[in-house]
Amino acid sequence: MNVHAMTSTVIPPKNHLPTYDASDLTKGGDQAQIVLNDQVYNLRITRAGKLILTK
């Protein structure tokens, strides 16, 4: 019996954006602070697994 392995090639989108895991940003917790132009934003992971970003 001859079995051929199937391979697939993933083509990244033309406008590939940096991707971050939210749990990496929060270091395993549920909150992190993000700074942009001297403004501090709070990132929160809710119990339902949603993200909330507030100023």
Number of C-alpha atoms within 10 A of each C-alpha: 3 4 5 6 6 5 6 6 5 6 6 8 7 6 6 7 8 5 6 8 8 17 13 10 15 15 11 10 12 16 19 18 14 15 10 7 5 7 8 12 14 13 19 19 17 11 8 6 9 8 14 11 13 11 10
